Amino acid sequence: MKTYIYITIGVVLTAAGLLAASCTDYSDYNEVKGDPAVSGNLTLWENIRQNAQLSDFASLVQKAGFDDELSQSHYYTVWAPLNGTFDASACMQLDDASLLRQFVLNHIADFGHHATGQVNERVRMLNGKSYSFVGSGTYTFDERVVSQPNQPSSNGVMHVMDGAAVYLPNLYDFVTDSMVSAGKGIDSLRSYFKRYEQTYLDENASVVGPIVNGVQTYIDSVMVTYNTLTRAMRASIEQEDSLYTFLMPSNTAWVKAYERIKPCFNYIASTTSQAFVEQAGSTVISNTPATFVVEDPSYLQDSVAKAYLVRNLVFSHNDGYNRWLQGQPTSQGADTLRSTMRSKFSNPADVLSDAYLHEQLQMSNGVACIVDSLAFYPWESFAYGRSFGARAYLARVATGNTHYTSVNLTGMSEYEFARDGSLRYVWAEPNGGYSKPEVDIYLPDLVSTTYDFYCVFVPEAFDNPKADGDYLPNRVMFSLSYCDADGRLRSVDFLDERDENKAACLDYLNRVKEEKGTTGVVADNASNRTTLFGFSNDPDRVDTVYIGRFTFPVSYLGLGSENNMICPNIKITSPFSVFNNTFMAAFSRDLRVAAILAKPVELVEYEESNKQ
């Protein structure tokens, strides 16, 4: 049975394929250059074995079992290190499989690679590693001097060099192989990655045997191992032709990060939320809440926390944001890192700081940075800020005509719900002279942490321009529907109960009464409380209004589906009575809402502390 490890999708390189490529298809590469010599009539193995200066190399090739292959007709190029220029005894201590992969195949490539004229090649070896073969007149391979180039053989060409090519594991080998990363203290990370390795029988690559008792057997079976985690992370860390920086948390860093992330994913057995259903052609709130049942909340919490711990650990050097890692020019500058999961990090100096770095190791396809702490900001790695565009997350509009509209604006890139310079919003227009719309907006995938909420209002001038520019503000309240830690549906009203807010509202209302020529003073009493403590927007601009702060006791990440939202929702409504002429004259009942914003409190505090 053969076992191969392939991690990427659709790329299968078996040893059989490496050893059986037809040389007749590559005659240009396989022609022996230079004058024929006696060695040209001998095979590569015969020339290696008969060269007393290559006796160490010959012994290692023979121990690894590759001598027979070098006697066959397949055309190879061999870079053979001279005796005394490398540690042959250390290589001899390796088991046969490791010796073959780490040393023998590390010095042999398919086809003919000749040292003639100007050479500047990146040669892929039989074990998948790649090395530089360069020079003009004199040549080097992996920076080792080629002292005797172009030794011809009947089945290839050999270059004798002063030293051995240095075998480096790739990042996948290092993170998953306990022998390769022994003593580096990344056992927790390795164990997690190993959990996602899967193996299957590659029937197409296997040699079919007889059917025994109705079951197909194989004379030579090929087992393929791949890793679903690296696929999910979009990180081909086993490929030799890719370059990455891989942050590898030490066991200490793993525990610290896990304990920090875990509370944000507090799942419970049964999570409820308001359900919106279609009834008689309109959307209404169901009397029966929607429910999502989790069989093992602790297991789900653990799984999600670890998934977010590892999801942003790998950074491709080919990403335009990360080219500075290799000293390459980049239009984005060196102030941002972007992971293979497309998450951006604004503090690369901290993420890669010596203060957190325990050890940095060069791998064949990048750099392994073992860190004692992960310096990612929470709001950029697991407790994200969210923008809930009203059009995309509209749950319902009640007692109002719904208009889905947009306006072309510049400078809207700060909002995730703005696309291509176009600000999209919902306009809920009263459907009668004595109606006031209610707008409900879904807030999916929020986690069990503290958020500050904001509402982005759009001015009336966008869709109803007035010659006199006399636009009325909204006066609204916000009600948040959520699930408590015991699975019960709850709600909380957001009101602005600052004295200065109430005073400003009273002053504004009495000025409106005076302008309208009506008598009396607006009363500061309980019946007017929600209006006096409501929120107003600036009617002449796109206005982001702070709503309030709330800590969610449970996580909603991943619950429900597009057609069955299990999540909090915010209701927006005007709190005043439509029979109150003063309020009706002072405030607009039309609601023009672009989005609800949820910002983790840690982000808010960070922004406050960094204000200049």
Secondary structure as UniProt FT lines:
FT   STRAND          2..5
FT   TURN            9..10
FT   HELIX           15..19
FT   HELIX           24..26
FT   HELIX           27..30
FT   HELIX           38..41
FT   HELIX           44..50
FT   HELIX           52..54
FT   HELIX           55..64
FT   TURN            67..68
FT   HELIX           69..71
FT   STRAND          76..81
FT   TURN            83..84
FT   HELIX           88..92
FT   HELIX           96..99
FT   HELIX           100..104
FT   HELIX           105..107
FT   STRAND          108..110
FT   STRAND          118..124
FT   TURN            126..127
FT   STRAND          130..136
FT   STRAND          139..141
FT   TURN            142..143
FT   STRAND          144..153
FT   TURN            154..155
FT   STRAND          156..161
FT   HELIX           171..176
FT   TURN            178..183
FT   HELIX           187..194
FT   TURN            195..196
FT   STRAND          197..201
FT   TURN            203..205
FT   STRAND          207..212
FT   TURN            213..214
FT   STRAND          215..220
FT   STRAND          222..227
FT   HELIX           228..232
FT   TURN            233..234
FT   TURN            237..238
FT   TURN            240..241
FT   STRAND          244..249
FT   HELIX           251..261
FT   HELIX           262..265
FT   STRAND          270..273
FT   STRAND          276..279
FT   TURN            280..281
FT   STRAND          282..285
FT   STRAND          290..293
FT   HELIX           297..310
FT   TURN            311..312
FT   STRAND          314..316
FT   TURN            317..318
FT   TURN            320..322
FT   HELIX           323..326
FT   TURN            331..332
FT   STRAND          337..338
FT   TURN            340..341
FT   STRAND          344..345
FT   HELIX           348..351
FT   TURN            354..356
FT   STRAND          357..363
FT   TURN            364..365
FT   STRAND          366..371
FT   HELIX           378..381
FT   STRAND          386..389
FT   TURN            390..392
FT   STRAND          394..398
FT   STRAND          400..408
FT   TURN            413..414
FT   TURN            416..417
FT   TURN            420..421
FT   STRAND          422..430
FT   TURN            433..434
FT   STRAND          438..442
FT   TURN            444..445
FT   STRAND          450..457
FT   HELIX           460..462
FT   TURN            467..468
FT   STRAND          475..483
FT   TURN            485..486
FT   STRAND          489..494
FT   HELIX           499..516
FT   HELIX           526..528
FT   HELIX           529..532
FT   STRAND          535..536
FT   TURN            539..540
FT   STRAND          543..551
FT   TURN            557..558
FT   STRAND          560..561
FT   TURN            562..563
FT   STRAND          564..565
FT   STRAND          569..573
FT   TURN            578..579
FT   HELIX           581..586
FT   STRAND          591..600
FT   HELIX           601..609
//
